[in-house]
């Protein structure tokens, strides 16, 4: 996604978790997502967040926020890690996560790269010994400078307000997942094709408002249905020929997402045929 679109809309690899203290660590279904956003209005941030924690947070037994901050040795203009340094940073992060999980039953809901710094976030019960545990581990990485900060955060505000993606960011993450699935089935993303969209509404008036709002955008209306047993019974299926590369998809999907919000509706997803390089297609 282009940074201009990020700034306009947002304003702002999964790590393996040790299993040696299963009975002490709050269990949930992990759901790791990666995304770019802006931090403090103008700084680029790269997030990895476990959105699965939203189903169980806040955890009353882990009300203390611990932030492990590591200065990057190789500074870059955009403040994100260089490819050459990434392996070293991953090794440090994995070691710290393993130590705090095994020794202190701390949980890690995510991390942030920003301003040439890596911040790794933890929620823990007692803070006793955490500083000592990290200091001992960092003797293995003496060429790196680090700092620790602590905050009483019983409502997990930092998780929900910083690490957890906004609804429109979640839509962008979903877009990327769909595109990755298309690529895995042999789609080169080069060919334009019909892209279908589904939107749901609680009232026919809201659906009509949405249709009027997109009248100038060139979409064909494929169906308007009513499903009595649904909370949002008035559905709409529209289609338009478009590119399906990530930037293009975010451009038109996020615009439709916002228009649906403005019309009290809910954007319910998109789909398109998978077009392989040999010209064959596969429904998705």
Backbone bond lengths (Angstrom), bond angles and torsions (degrees), N, CA, C in turn:
res aa  C-N    CA-C-N  psi(-1)  N-CA   C-N-CA  omega(-1)  CA-C   N-CA-C  phi
1 X - - - 1.461 - - 1.518 109.13 -
2 X 1.314 116.87 141.25 1.447 120.22 178.60 1.515 110.43 -71.65
3 X 1.342 115.63 147.54 1.468 119.24 -178.83 1.515 111.07 -65.31
4 X 1.360 117.40 -30.32 1.459 118.23 177.74 1.514 111.69 -60.11
5 X 1.329 116.14 -41.55 1.460 119.56 179.04 1.516 110.97 -68.80
6 X 1.350 116.23 -37.34 1.462 119.18 176.54 1.520 111.16 -59.13
7 X 1.320 115.17 -49.39 1.459 118.62 -177.83 1.521 111.49 -62.67
8 X 1.330 116.58 -38.20 1.457 120.13 -176.88 1.523 111.72 -69.64
9 X 1.332 116.41 -43.23 1.453 119.72 -171.76 1.524 113.82 -93.89
10 X 1.333 117.37 -35.56 1.454 118.88 -171.79 1.519 112.70 -97.96
11 X 1.341 116.04 -32.61 1.454 117.54 -172.34 1.480 109.42 64.64
12 X 0.829 112.42 -5.60 1.444 112.52 176.09 1.595 116.49 -142.10
13 X 18.963 148.18 -121.53 1.446 170.91 -111.31 1.489 107.75 95.31
14 X 0.750 104.41 59.31 1.453 114.96 177.66 1.512 112.27 -1.58
15 X 1.323 118.66 131.15 1.449 124.73 175.60 1.516 109.57 -93.06
16 X 1.313 116.55 140.10 1.447 120.54 178.96 1.528 109.52 -79.63
17 X 1.314 117.18 131.04 1.453 122.07 -179.04 1.523 109.94 -100.81
18 X 1.343 118.59 133.36 1.457 120.65 179.84 1.514 111.37 -63.90
19 X 1.323 115.62 147.46 1.459 121.25 -176.28 1.522 112.40 -111.32
20 X 1.331 118.40 10.12 1.460 120.63 -172.57 1.516 113.61 -72.86
21 X 1.341 118.55 -14.52 1.466 119.93 179.60 1.517 109.68 -129.14
22 X 1.320 116.25 48.28 1.457 120.58 -176.88 1.519 112.45 -52.55
23 X 1.335 116.35 -39.51 1.455 118.83 -175.36 1.515 112.53 -70.57
24 X 1.329 118.35 -15.46 1.457 121.23 -177.64 1.521 112.45 -101.14
25 X 1.309 118.34 -15.29 1.457 121.46 -175.94 1.527 110.13 -102.14
26 X 1.329 115.63 129.21 1.459 120.26 178.35 1.522 109.54 -55.81
27 X 1.324 116.36 127.10 1.450 120.69 -177.55 1.531 110.40 -91.42
28 X 1.287 114.83 139.77 1.454 121.51 176.07 1.519 106.54 -157.17
29 X 1.307 116.20 169.10 1.459 120.50 177.06 1.522 108.80 -86.36
30 X 1.326 116.46 109.83 1.458 120.25 -177.89 1.532 110.75 -64.57
31 X 1.314 114.70 141.41 1.463 120.93 178.16 1.526 107.44 -147.65
32 X 1.320 115.70 87.12 1.457 121.42 -174.19 1.520 110.77 -86.47
33 X 1.326 115.83 132.75 1.456 121.92 176.89 1.519 109.13 -129.17
34 X 1.312 115.83 150.39 1.465 121.78 175.42 1.521 108.24 -119.75
35 X 1.320 116.11 142.04 1.465 119.04 179.08 1.519 110.15 -163.21
36 X 1.324 114.98 156.87 1.457 122.64 172.79 1.514 108.82 -98.39
37 X 1.318 115.48 145.06 1.456 120.65 173.97 1.523 107.93 -152.80
38 X 1.322 115.79 172.05 1.451 119.04 173.84 1.513 109.63 -97.94
39 X 1.323 115.83 144.73 1.454 123.41 -179.24 1.523 107.77 -118.80
40 X 1.329 116.36 134.08 1.468 120.91 -177.72 1.530 111.09 54.34
41 X 1.329 116.00 37.68 1.460 124.95 172.15 1.525 115.53 78.40
42 X 1.353 119.08 -30.59 1.464 117.18 -172.78 1.517 114.72 -138.39
43 X 1.331 119.18 2.15 1.461 121.69 -179.50 1.525 109.69 -101.29
44 X 1.330 116.23 139.04 1.458 120.60 178.64 1.519 109.34 -79.80
45 X 1.325 116.77 130.23 1.456 121.81 177.38 1.513 110.82 -125.37
46 X 1.334 116.43 138.43 1.455 122.06 175.74 1.525 107.77 -111.82
47 X 1.337 116.31 117.95 1.454 122.51 -173.73 1.527 111.39 -109.01
48 X 1.309 116.19 142.23 1.453 122.88 160.47 1.524 105.47 -122.26
49 X 1.334 117.15 121.44 1.460 121.29 -174.54 1.521 110.52 -134.28
50 X 1.324 115.13 142.32 1.460 121.04 174.38 1.526 107.51 -95.36
51 X 1.337 115.49 96.20 1.466 119.36 -176.94 1.526 111.31 -73.35
52 X 1.327 116.78 -9.38 1.461 119.97 177.13 1.509 113.50 -64.86
53 X 1.335 117.30 -24.68 1.466 120.46 179.50 1.532 111.77 -64.01
54 X 1.324 117.39 -21.32 1.462 119.96 -178.10 1.530 111.77 -61.11
55 X 1.331 117.31 -22.01 1.461 120.42 -178.78 1.524 112.60 -78.25
56 X 1.343 117.84 -16.27 1.469 120.43 -177.24 1.522 113.26 -127.01
57 X 1.324 117.72 -10.67 1.468 121.12 -178.30 1.527 110.49 -80.92
58 X 1.345 116.79 149.89 1.458 126.20 -1.78 1.523 112.86 -78.36
59 X 1.323 115.40 148.94 1.450 122.66 177.43 1.528 107.74 -95.62
60 X 1.320 116.80 111.47 1.466 121.20 -174.91 1.517 112.22 -62.65
61 X 1.309 117.65 -24.64 1.466 120.50 -179.23 1.522 112.50 -81.66
62 X 1.333 117.23 -6.77 1.466 122.12 179.39 1.528 108.16 -134.11
63 X 1.290 116.31 79.82 1.466 121.17 -175.22 1.521 112.96 -99.57
64 X 1.329 117.68 -2.27 1.460 121.42 -178.19 1.525 110.68 -102.30
65 X 1.322 115.29 125.55 1.456 121.65 176.20 1.528 109.31 -89.86
66 X 1.312 115.59 131.22 1.463 122.38 175.93 1.522 107.44 -120.61
67 X 1.330 116.87 128.16 1.469 120.74 177.38 1.515 108.67 -118.79
68 X 1.319 115.48 117.69 1.466 122.96 174.99 1.519 107.43 -94.87
69 X 1.331 117.62 115.63 1.464 122.53 -176.07 1.519 109.86 -112.12
70 X 1.315 115.24 126.77 1.462 121.57 -175.95 1.522 109.21 -121.73
71 X 1.329 116.70 126.91 1.460 120.56 176.54 1.525 109.62 -77.92
72 X 1.342 115.82 131.58 1.454 120.04 176.08 1.525 109.35 -73.32
73 X 1.318 117.57 138.85 1.458 121.31 178.70 1.524 112.04 -79.78
74 X 1.330 116.74 -32.86 1.458 121.18 179.05 1.533 108.67 -101.17
75 X 1.306 116.11 103.48 1.463 120.66 -177.67 1.520 110.32 -76.77
76 X 1.321 115.66 140.46 1.463 120.86 177.69 1.522 108.95 -124.76
77 X 1.324 115.82 159.95 1.461 120.54 -176.79 1.525 111.94 -65.14
78 X 1.339 117.14 -36.80 1.462 119.41 -178.21 1.524 113.16 -89.60
79 X 1.347 116.73 -1.04 1.460 120.22 176.27 1.508 115.00 81.32
80 X 1.333 117.88 2.93 1.457 122.18 179.71 1.530 109.61 -99.88
81 X 1.323 118.52 158.97 1.466 120.13 -174.07 1.523 112.37 -68.57
82 X 1.323 115.27 147.11 1.455 120.52 174.71 1.520 109.41 -76.41
83 X 1.315 115.81 158.11 1.468 120.28 179.37 1.529 110.17 -62.25
84 X 1.340 117.78 -36.88 1.463 120.74 -177.34 1.527 112.02 -66.63
85 X 1.343 117.84 -33.30 1.460 120.48 -176.12 1.525 112.65 -90.28
86 X 1.307 118.11 -12.73 1.457 120.81 -171.54 1.529 113.25 -59.48
87 X 1.329 117.48 -38.69 1.462 120.16 -178.61 1.524 111.24 -63.29
88 X 1.323 117.61 -40.82 1.463 120.94 178.76 1.521 111.08 -65.60
89 X 1.317 116.62 -41.91 1.468 120.67 179.44 1.524 111.09 -64.79
90 X 1.336 116.40 -39.91 1.461 119.87 178.15 1.519 111.43 -63.40
91 X 1.328 116.86 -38.22 1.470 120.76 179.51 1.524 111.19 -64.58
92 X 1.323 116.66 -42.92 1.463 120.42 179.06 1.520 110.27 -64.90
93 X 1.325 116.39 -47.69 1.460 120.34 -178.37 1.529 111.17 -60.05
94 X 1.316 116.89 -46.02 1.460 120.32 -179.33 1.520 111.43 -61.53
95 X 1.339 116.85 -39.95 1.462 120.68 179.83 1.528 111.28 -65.92
96 X 1.325 117.41 -42.69 1.466 121.00 -179.93 1.531 110.40 -66.14
97 X 1.325 116.93 -43.80 1.464 120.25 178.55 1.523 110.47 -60.45
98 X 1.323 116.73 -43.42 1.467 121.04 -179.81 1.523 110.76 -62.48
99 X 1.341 116.83 -45.15 1.469 120.64 -177.86 1.526 111.86 -64.27
100 X 1.329 117.07 -47.68 1.468 119.54 -176.81 1.521 111.62 -70.26
101 X 1.308 116.64 -31.63 1.463 119.46 177.37 1.525 110.81 -70.26
102 X 1.308 116.91 -48.54 1.469 120.32 -176.20 1.525 112.39 -70.51
103 X 1.321 116.87 -41.60 1.462 119.94 -171.95 1.522 113.90 -92.38
104 X 1.335 116.98 -23.69 1.462 119.04 -173.50 1.530 113.32 -130.66
105 X 1.304 117.56 6.73 1.474 122.40 179.56 1.526 111.90 53.88
106 X 1.328 116.49 30.96 1.462 120.81 177.35 1.530 109.32 -80.60
107 X 1.320 115.69 150.96 1.459 120.44 177.14 1.522 109.49 -115.36
108 X 1.324 115.56 148.33 1.463 122.25 -176.15 1.521 109.73 -113.82
109 X 1.349 117.92 106.62 1.468 120.03 179.91 1.521 114.58 -88.94
110 X 1.342 117.97 -3.97 1.453 117.28 178.05 1.505 114.01 160.58
111 X 1.336 114.33 178.21 1.463 120.30 175.74 1.522 109.70 -143.63
112 X 1.322 114.99 167.05 1.455 122.17 -178.87 1.514 109.33 -140.66
113 X 1.337 116.37 128.67 1.458 122.56 167.58 1.522 107.69 -100.61
114 X 1.338 116.84 125.23 1.465 121.29 178.99 1.516 109.01 -164.56
115 X 1.326 117.70 142.02 1.461 123.26 176.43 1.523 112.50 53.49
116 X 1.348 116.58 42.58 1.459 122.04 178.88 1.526 112.30 58.30
117 X 1.333 114.45 38.78 1.457 120.65 179.17 1.516 108.94 -143.32
118 X 1.322 115.82 146.09 1.457 122.39 172.84 1.522 108.44 -108.77
119 X 1.327 116.68 122.30 1.460 122.14 174.34 1.526 108.33 -110.59
120 X 1.335 116.53 121.87 1.457 122.07 177.38 1.523 107.30 -110.73
121 X 1.321 116.59 128.28 1.462 122.46 -171.63 1.531 110.46 -104.73
122 X 1.338 114.63 139.90 1.463 121.46 177.63 1.522 109.40 -136.41
123 X 1.320 115.70 150.63 1.457 121.56 166.47 1.520 107.57 -117.73
124 X 1.339 115.21 130.87 1.461 121.17 -174.42 1.516 109.72 -136.35
125 X 1.329 114.91 164.86 1.453 121.39 173.16 1.516 107.95 -83.94
126 X 1.305 116.64 -98.02 1.462 121.19 176.86 1.521 110.23 -72.67
127 X 1.336 114.97 143.38 1.463 120.40 176.70 1.526 112.04 -94.06
128 X 1.316 116.77 -1.49 1.458 120.88 -177.05 1.530 111.03 -59.70
129 X 1.322 115.21 124.07 1.456 121.11 173.85 1.510 115.61 85.18
130 X 1.330 118.28 -7.17 1.464 119.20 -177.66 1.525 111.44 -64.46
131 X 1.318 116.74 -43.53 1.461 119.96 178.64 1.520 111.77 -59.67
132 X 1.336 116.20 -41.38 1.459 120.64 -179.92 1.521 111.37 -66.99
133 X 1.326 116.35 -39.96 1.462 120.00 179.05 1.524 111.11 -61.44
134 X 1.337 116.70 -44.30 1.454 119.86 -179.09 1.524 110.94 -69.72
135 X 1.334 116.68 -40.16 1.471 119.62 179.10 1.526 110.78 -59.80
136 X 1.339 116.08 -41.07 1.460 119.68 179.06 1.519 110.75 -64.40
137 X 1.315 117.38 -44.41 1.463 119.86 179.93 1.511 112.19 -64.16
138 X 1.325 117.51 -37.20 1.453 120.33 -175.90 1.521 113.29 -73.69
139 X 1.326 117.50 -8.00 1.468 118.97 171.33 1.524 110.63 -65.22
140 X 1.327 116.96 -18.45 1.466 120.76 175.50 1.522 112.13 -80.63
141 X 1.327 116.10 -10.84 1.468 120.32 -175.94 1.528 109.09 -134.65
142 X 1.315 116.72 56.63 1.472 121.39 -171.52 1.521 113.23 -68.59
143 X 1.319 118.11 -12.95 1.468 119.95 178.19 1.523 112.37 -83.73
144 X 1.348 117.81 3.91 1.457 121.65 178.58 1.528 111.00 -115.55
145 X 1.335 115.10 141.53 1.460 121.32 174.92 1.533 108.98 -98.66
146 X 1.330 115.31 139.11 1.458 118.76 -179.28 1.527 109.63 -139.24
147 X 1.327 115.06 166.31 1.463 121.66 175.77 1.524 107.71 -145.12
148 X 1.337 115.45 156.63 1.454 121.85 177.48 1.518 109.55 -121.90
149 X 1.318 116.34 142.48 1.459 120.91 172.00 1.520 108.65 -135.68
150 X 1.334 114.79 151.05 1.454 120.88 -175.63 1.531 109.07 -132.10
151 X 1.326 115.01 147.35 1.458 119.79 179.80 1.520 109.67 -151.09
152 X 1.310 115.68 136.98 1.459 120.22 171.99 1.522 107.86 -74.64
153 X 1.328 117.74 115.28 1.461 121.58 -172.92 1.533 109.61 -139.21
154 X 1.334 116.64 65.73 1.471 119.49 -174.47 1.518 113.84 -64.32
155 X 1.330 118.30 -24.93 1.460 120.90 179.40 1.523 112.82 -93.29
156 X 1.329 117.10 3.12 1.463 122.31 -179.13 1.527 111.04 56.89
157 X 1.328 116.61 42.37 1.461 120.72 -177.70 1.531 111.66 -62.45
158 X 1.330 116.91 -38.59 1.465 118.99 -179.36 1.517 110.79 -63.20
159 X 1.315 116.85 -38.61 1.466 119.99 177.76 1.524 110.54 -62.73
160 X 1.322 116.92 -50.63 1.459 119.92 -174.41 1.527 112.96 -74.24
161 X 1.326 117.44 -32.70 1.456 120.12 -174.18 1.525 113.88 -93.44
162 X 1.334 117.70 -21.91 1.465 120.66 -178.50 1.526 112.11 -115.10
163 X 1.320 116.91 -53.15 1.459 120.22 -172.34 1.522 113.46 -80.97
164 X 1.328 116.95 -33.34 1.467 119.45 -175.32 1.529 109.81 -79.31
165 X 1.324 118.38 128.14 1.469 120.27 -178.42 1.524 111.83 -63.82
166 X 1.324 114.99 149.15 1.459 120.26 173.59 1.523 109.00 -70.45
167 X 1.330 118.72 165.27 1.469 119.81 179.34 1.523 113.62 -55.86
168 X 1.318 118.14 -40.50 1.461 119.01 -179.03 1.527 110.74 -72.41
169 X 1.329 117.24 -31.07 1.460 119.65 174.01 1.526 110.71 -66.65
170 X 1.336 116.48 -38.62 1.456 119.89 176.86 1.522 110.72 -61.37
171 X 1.318 117.50 -36.99 1.460 120.07 177.13 1.523 110.70 -64.66
172 X 1.325 117.05 -41.94 1.458 120.68 177.95 1.526 111.01 -63.41
173 X 1.325 116.77 -40.03 1.469 120.90 176.87 1.524 109.51 -62.56
174 X 1.345 116.63 -42.60 1.458 120.36 177.18 1.522 111.96 -62.50
175 X 1.335 116.68 -39.36 1.470 120.16 176.08 1.526 110.53 -56.44
176 X 1.310 115.78 -47.21 1.461 120.31 -177.81 1.526 111.42 -63.19
177 X 1.327 116.84 -38.06 1.460 119.87 179.54 1.518 111.12 -65.18
178 X 1.343 116.95 -40.24 1.463 120.12 177.16 1.520 110.23 -62.79
179 X 1.332 116.57 -44.98 1.464 121.08 -178.52 1.528 110.47 -64.04
180 X 1.327 117.53 -42.13 1.462 120.59 178.41 1.528 110.90 -60.76
181 X 1.332 116.54 -37.16 1.459 119.93 177.39 1.537 110.87 -66.86
182 X 1.327 116.61 -38.57 1.461 120.06 177.37 1.525 110.90 -62.82
183 X 1.324 116.23 -44.25 1.463 120.27 179.09 1.524 110.93 -62.71
184 X 1.322 116.96 -38.90 1.468 120.60 -179.67 1.522 112.11 -64.61
185 X 1.338 117.08 -19.39 1.462 121.52 177.65 1.529 111.99 -99.41
186 X 1.329 116.69 14.53 1.455 120.56 172.40 1.508 116.03 96.64
187 X 1.320 118.01 10.45 1.472 120.67 -179.95 1.529 109.48 -82.74
188 X 1.328 116.87 127.34 1.464 121.01 178.16 1.523 112.10 -85.77
189 X 1.332 117.50 -7.05 1.470 124.52 178.97 1.531 112.60 67.46
190 X 1.324 117.42 13.97 1.464 119.85 -176.84 1.529 112.95 -84.66
191 X 1.317 116.81 -34.75 1.464 119.99 -172.49 1.521 112.35 -84.34
192 X 1.321 115.92 136.36 1.459 119.94 168.34 1.525 108.72 -67.78
193 X 1.328 116.09 149.63 1.457 120.27 176.35 1.519 109.66 -159.81
194 X 1.345 115.80 167.34 1.457 120.03 177.49 1.529 109.12 -65.98
195 X 1.316 115.67 128.99 1.465 121.88 176.66 1.529 107.78 -115.77
196 X 1.316 116.22 120.85 1.467 121.92 -179.03 1.518 110.45 -94.79
197 X 1.331 115.72 147.05 1.465 122.31 179.60 1.525 109.28 -132.61
198 X 1.333 115.51 147.33 1.458 121.37 178.27 1.522 109.33 -124.58
199 X 1.330 116.13 133.69 1.461 122.35 -179.93 1.525 107.66 -134.34
200 X 1.338 116.30 141.69 1.467 121.41 -177.27 1.535 110.17 -120.63
201 X 1.341 115.42 147.81 1.458 120.92 -177.39 1.529 110.07 -139.67
202 X 1.316 114.64 157.32 1.462 120.04 177.19 1.519 112.16 -88.14
203 X 1.317 116.68 -19.09 1.475 118.86 -179.50 1.520 109.90 -139.40
204 X 1.305 115.45 153.59 1.454 120.32 178.16 1.523 110.31 -67.57
205 X 1.336 117.01 -29.70 1.462 120.36 178.28 1.526 111.12 -63.67
206 X 1.347 116.27 -41.04 1.467 119.43 178.25 1.524 110.69 -66.18
207 X 1.320 116.52 -39.48 1.469 119.03 178.01 1.521 110.75 -63.40
208 X 1.314 117.07 -42.94 1.461 120.45 178.17 1.527 111.37 -62.88
209 X 1.335 116.17 -37.89 1.463 120.92 177.49 1.522 110.21 -61.62
210 X 1.324 116.79 -43.04 1.458 121.18 178.86 1.528 110.54 -62.74
211 X 1.313 116.52 -45.43 1.468 120.43 -179.06 1.524 110.36 -59.73
212 X 1.319 117.16 -42.02 1.466 119.73 177.24 1.523 111.48 -64.57
213 X 1.335 116.64 -35.21 1.463 121.32 -176.78 1.520 112.80 -70.04
214 X 1.334 117.75 -25.67 1.462 120.14 -178.89 1.527 111.94 -106.18
215 X 1.301 116.94 9.98 1.469 121.36 -174.71 1.521 112.35 -57.03
216 X 1.333 117.36 -32.92 1.461 121.95 -176.59 1.518 113.39 -86.46
217 X 1.341 118.16 -0.33 1.455 121.44 -170.09 1.530 113.75 -97.36
218 X 1.311 117.79 -2.21 1.452 120.23 172.90 1.513 116.25 83.46
219 X 1.313 118.48 19.64 1.457 120.99 178.82 1.525 110.73 -85.83
220 X 1.329 115.59 143.22 1.459 122.10 171.75 1.522 109.31 -93.03
221 X 1.309 117.48 137.36 1.461 121.49 176.37 1.529 108.10 -87.88
222 X 1.326 115.93 117.90 1.459 121.18 -179.21 1.523 111.97 -90.16
223 X 1.329 116.69 -36.21 1.466 118.78 179.53 1.516 110.08 -163.22
224 X 1.331 115.01 152.86 1.460 123.70 170.90 1.532 106.18 -132.55
225 X 1.323 115.65 112.20 1.466 119.73 -173.14 1.526 111.55 -118.93
226 X 1.321 113.51 163.89 1.459 121.58 175.55 1.528 108.23 -130.66
227 X 1.354 115.94 122.46 1.460 121.62 179.51 1.522 107.85 -120.78
228 X 1.288 115.82 105.22 1.468 122.99 -167.92 1.513 113.47 -59.44
229 X 1.308 118.60 -35.72 1.465 121.62 -173.60 1.529 113.66 -83.16
230 X 1.316 119.80 1.97 1.457 123.03 -177.11 1.528 110.84 -96.69
231 X 1.341 115.74 149.36 1.463 120.51 175.44 1.522 111.31 -64.50
232 X 1.326 115.49 -31.80 1.466 121.98 176.69 1.531 107.09 -119.30
233 X 1.315 116.66 80.53 1.471 120.00 -167.35 1.526 115.18 -76.05
234 X 1.327 117.83 -16.07 1.462 120.19 -175.59 1.533 109.44 -97.68
235 X 1.311 116.37 105.57 1.462 121.11 -176.31 1.525 111.08 -105.63
236 X 1.329 114.21 158.91 1.462 121.24 179.90 1.516 108.33 -140.48
237 X 1.316 116.59 133.94 1.464 123.22 175.85 1.520 108.10 -120.09
238 X 1.341 116.51 120.18 1.459 121.64 -178.51 1.522 109.00 -125.98
239 X 1.331 116.45 163.62 1.463 120.47 -177.33 1.522 110.05 -149.93
240 X 1.352 114.50 151.49 1.466 121.03 175.18 1.519 107.85 -157.20
241 X 1.313 117.86 148.65 1.462 121.32 175.89 1.525 109.23 -77.85
242 X 1.338 115.39 124.29 1.465 120.47 -175.56 1.526 110.70 -147.77
243 X 1.327 115.49 164.75 1.458 121.90 167.83 1.534 108.74 -75.01
244 X 1.339 116.83 157.74 1.465 120.58 -178.57 1.528 112.40 -124.26
245 X 1.328 117.38 19.96 1.467 119.18 171.61 1.526 108.23 -70.48
246 X 1.333 118.19 158.90 1.472 120.72 -173.03 1.523 114.93 -55.40
247 X 1.323 117.64 -44.28 1.467 119.49 -178.65 1.525 111.42 -64.71
248 X 1.337 116.30 -42.61 1.468 119.43 -179.84 1.519 111.17 -64.76
249 X 1.328 116.67 -44.50 1.462 120.29 -178.87 1.521 110.45 -60.99
250 X 1.321 117.16 -47.49 1.465 119.17 179.05 1.521 111.20 -60.60
251 X 1.324 116.67 -36.94 1.461 119.64 -177.01 1.525 111.11 -60.69
252 X 1.345 117.58 -51.28 1.475 118.07 -175.75 1.519 113.20 -86.69
253 X 1.336 117.81 -31.49 1.473 118.61 179.71 1.520 110.84 -69.04
254 X 1.327 117.53 -44.61 1.461 119.34 -178.76 1.526 111.63 -68.41
255 X 1.324 116.84 -28.93 1.468 119.40 174.57 1.529 109.98 -67.37
256 X 1.332 116.73 -44.76 1.470 119.88 177.25 1.520 111.09 -64.58
257 X 1.328 116.74 -38.96 1.460 121.60 178.23 1.526 110.15 -57.29
258 X 1.342 116.26 -46.25 1.460 120.31 -177.90 1.522 111.60 -68.67
259 X 1.326 116.68 -39.80 1.465 119.34 178.61 1.527 109.94 -63.74
260 X 1.338 116.69 -40.30 1.463 119.85 177.55 1.525 110.49 -60.55
261 X 1.333 117.16 -42.84 1.462 120.40 177.10 1.525 111.07 -59.83
262 X 1.323 115.70 -44.24 1.468 120.24 -178.77 1.526 111.85 -64.81
263 X 1.323 116.98 -21.97 1.463 121.60 -179.65 1.529 111.80 -103.66
264 X 1.341 115.47 18.63 1.470 121.19 179.03 1.530 112.90 62.74
265 X 1.314 115.75 26.64 1.455 120.87 179.24 1.520 111.63 -109.38
266 X 1.319 114.74 -176.24 1.468 121.41 179.61 1.522 108.89 -135.32
267 X 1.336 115.19 120.50 1.455 120.14 175.16 1.526 108.28 -70.78
268 X 1.341 117.14 126.55 1.463 121.04 -169.37 1.519 113.65 -111.21
269 X 1.354 117.93 8.04 1.452 119.29 174.36 1.518 113.95 121.88
270 X 1.338 114.30 173.55 1.454 121.09 -178.13 1.524 109.31 -140.87
271 X 1.312 115.26 162.99 1.452 120.79 178.71 1.514 110.80 -156.90
272 X 1.330 115.78 157.65 1.458 121.12 -179.87 1.522 108.93 -157.45
273 X 1.317 116.33 158.66 1.452 120.91 173.66 1.523 110.22 -64.58
274 X 1.313 116.38 141.90 1.462 121.79 170.69 1.520 107.44 -81.76
275 X 1.334 116.57 124.37 1.460 121.98 -179.16 1.525 108.70 -111.92
276 X 1.325 115.25 113.69 1.458 120.45 -179.42 1.523 110.75 -84.67
277 X 1.322 115.72 164.06 1.464 119.72 -176.21 1.518 112.48 -64.60
278 X 1.354 117.42 -25.43 1.459 119.36 178.88 1.532 112.55 -81.21
279 X 1.345 115.52 2.41 1.447 119.88 177.04 1.515 114.05 94.39
280 X 1.316 118.12 -10.50 1.454 120.58 178.37 1.516 109.68 -75.10
281 X 1.325 116.48 156.82 1.462 120.73 -178.34 1.519 110.45 -128.30
282 X 1.330 114.48 159.15 1.455 122.31 -178.26 1.508 107.82 -142.90
283 X 1.317 117.57 128.76 1.467 119.41 179.83 1.504 109.67 -67.30
284 X 1.346 115.45 147.96 1.472 120.81 -177.25 1.512 109.87 -125.29
